[in-house]
Amino acid sequence: MPGLIHIYCGNGKGKTTAATGLAVRAAGAGKKVVFTQFFKDGDSSEISILQTIANIRTVHCKTVRGFWKRMDDLQKAKVSEDYTKFLADVIALARDADLLVLDEIISACNHGTITETVVLDFLRSKPKGLEVVLTGRNPSEELLVLADYVSEMRKIKHPHDCGIAAREGIEF
């Protein structure tokens, strides 16, 4: 059975939630899952539960945390260096997996933190049976064309618009 490529994108809430749900579903079916996040350090609430599921391996780049727009040039250079190496390590881990989740990798590509060509090359040459999920806002046309599934989360209304801060267990 061929592994397909999923993109969960858009300005609405739910991209990471959808990826987490698919990871749980795959693990429940006995599949091996590698779940990783970019611009997140593993402190999000979903990680604590995913780490308790035997078939799911979570990995994070611990040297990178925070919002891109708040980083100076030196921090941005460090992020790019660390994420490039981190992605190579994650790809190596996924050789034996059935599902690879790359949460916020689209954002990493959009900010130039990871060269999108590296991601596209990986997707074109990935192991035949490996299912891959990419999340983030504004995927490129090349990513959209390569994907088998594209699901857009569209914000109609969000509490943040009224000044309500992100809440643990709901938004992170």
C-alpha positions as CSV (number, residue, x, y, z in Angstrom):
1,M,0.0,0.0,0.0
2,P,1.5,3.3,-1.0
3,G,2.1,6.0,1.7
4,L,0.4,9.3,0.8
5,I,1.2,12.9,1.6
6,H,-1.2,15.0,3.7
7,I,-1.2,18.8,4.1
8,Y,-3.2,20.4,6.9
9,C,-3.0,24.1,6.3
10,G,-4.9,27.4,6.8
11,N,-5.3,30.2,9.3
12,G,-7.8,28.3,11.5
13,K,-7.2,26.2,14.6
14,G,-6.9,22.4,14.2
15,K,-3.9,21.6,12.1
16,T,-1.8,20.1,14.9
17,T,-5.0,18.6,16.4
18,A,-5.7,16.8,13.1
19,A,-2.1,15.6,12.8
20,T,-2.3,14.3,16.4
21,G,-5.5,12.5,15.7
22,L,-4.1,10.8,12.7
23,A,-1.0,9.8,14.7
24,V,-3.2,8.2,17.4
25,R,-5.3,6.4,14.8
26,A,-2.3,5.0,13.1
27,A,-0.7,3.9,16.4
28,G,-4.1,2.3,17.3
29,A,-3.8,0.2,14.1
30,G,-0.4,-1.0,15.1
31,K,1.6,1.4,12.9
32,K,4.8,3.0,13.9
33,V,4.7,6.8,14.1
34,V,7.4,9.5,14.3
35,F,5.8,12.8,15.4
36,T,7.9,16.0,15.3
37,Q,7.3,19.7,15.6
38,F,9.1,22.8,14.3
39,F,9.0,26.0,16.3
40,K,7.7,24.0,19.3
41,D,9.9,22.4,21.9
42,G,7.8,19.5,23.1
43,D,5.9,21.4,25.8
44,S,2.5,21.3,24.0
45,S,-0.1,19.2,25.8
46,E,-0.5,16.7,23.0
47,I,3.1,15.6,23.4
48,S,2.6,14.4,26.9
49,I,-0.1,12.0,25.9
50,L,1.6,10.9,22.6
51,Q,4.7,9.9,24.6
52,T,2.6,7.4,26.5
53,I,1.6,5.5,23.3
54,A,3.9,2.7,22.5
55,N,4.0,3.0,18.7
56,I,4.6,6.8,18.7
57,R,8.0,8.3,19.0
58,T,8.1,12.1,19.5
59,V,11.2,14.1,18.7
60,H,12.0,17.8,19.1
61,C,14.7,20.2,18.4
62,K,15.4,21.5,21.9
63,T,17.6,24.3,20.8
64,V,14.9,26.2,19.0
65,R,11.9,27.9,20.6
66,G,9.9,30.9,20.0
67,F,8.4,33.1,17.3
68,W,10.4,33.7,14.2
69,K,9.5,37.4,14.1
70,R,11.0,37.9,17.6
71,M,14.4,36.4,16.7
72,D,17.4,38.4,15.8
73,D,19.6,37.5,12.8
74,L,22.0,35.4,14.9
75,Q,19.1,33.4,16.4
76,K,17.6,32.9,12.9
77,A,20.9,31.6,11.6
78,K,21.1,29.2,14.6
79,V,17.5,28.0,14.0
80,S,18.3,27.3,10.3
81,E,21.4,25.4,11.1
82,D,19.8,23.3,13.9
83,Y,16.6,22.6,11.9
84,T,18.5,21.5,8.8
85,K,20.4,18.9,10.9
86,F,17.2,18.0,12.8
87,L,15.2,17.3,9.7
88,A,17.9,15.0,8.4
89,D,17.8,13.1,11.7
90,V,14.0,12.9,11.6
91,I,14.1,11.6,8.0
92,A,16.6,8.9,9.1
93,L,14.3,7.9,12.0
94,A,11.3,7.7,9.7
95,R,12.9,5.0,7.5
96,D,11.3,2.3,9.7
97,A,8.1,4.2,10.4
98,D,4.6,4.0,8.8
99,L,3.6,7.6,9.5
100,L,5.8,10.7,9.8
101,V,4.2,13.9,11.1
102,L,6.1,17.2,10.4
103,D,4.1,19.7,12.4
104,E,4.8,23.3,11.3
105,I,7.3,22.3,8.7
106,I,5.5,24.5,6.2
107,S,6.1,27.5,8.4
108,A,9.8,26.5,8.7
109,C,9.9,26.4,4.9
110,N,8.1,29.8,4.6
111,H,10.6,31.5,6.9
112,G,13.6,30.0,5.1
113,T,14.5,28.0,8.2
114,I,14.5,24.9,6.2
115,T,15.1,24.9,2.4
116,E,11.8,23.8,0.8
117,T,13.8,22.0,-1.9
118,V,15.1,19.6,0.8
119,V,11.5,18.8,1.9
120,L,10.3,18.4,-1.7
121,D,13.3,16.1,-2.5
122,F,12.5,14.0,0.6
123,L,8.8,13.8,-0.3
124,R,9.6,12.7,-3.9
125,S,12.0,10.0,-2.7
126,K,10.4,8.9,0.6
127,P,10.0,5.2,1.4
128,K,7.1,3.9,-0.7
129,G,4.9,2.9,2.3
130,L,5.6,6.0,4.4
131,E,2.6,8.3,5.0
132,V,3.7,11.9,5.7
133,V,1.8,14.8,7.3
134,L,2.9,18.4,6.9
135,T,1.2,21.2,8.7
136,G,1.4,25.0,8.6
137,R,0.0,28.1,6.9
138,N,0.5,29.0,3.2
139,P,1.9,25.9,1.6
140,S,3.7,26.6,-1.7
141,E,2.2,25.5,-5.0
142,E,4.9,22.8,-5.3
143,L,3.8,21.3,-2.0
144,L,0.1,21.5,-2.9
145,V,0.7,19.7,-6.2
146,L,2.8,17.0,-4.5
147,A,0.2,16.3,-1.8
148,D,-2.5,13.6,-2.1
149,Y,-4.6,15.2,0.6
150,V,-5.0,18.9,1.3
151,S,-7.2,20.0,4.1
152,E,-7.6,23.7,5.0
153,M,-8.6,24.9,8.4
154,R,-10.4,28.3,8.0
155,K,-10.9,30.7,10.8
156,I,-14.3,32.1,11.0
157,K,-14.2,33.2,14.6
158,H,-11.6,32.7,17.3
159,P,-11.4,33.8,21.0
160,H,-8.0,35.3,20.4
161,D,-9.7,38.0,18.4
162,C,-11.5,39.1,21.6
163,G,-8.3,39.1,23.7
164,I,-8.6,35.6,25.2
165,A,-5.1,34.1,25.5
166,A,-4.2,30.6,24.4
167,R,-5.3,28.1,27.0
168,E,-3.4,25.0,28.0
169,G,-5.1,21.8,26.8
170,I,-7.1,23.7,24.2
171,E,-4.7,25.7,22.1
172,F,-1.5,24.2,23.3
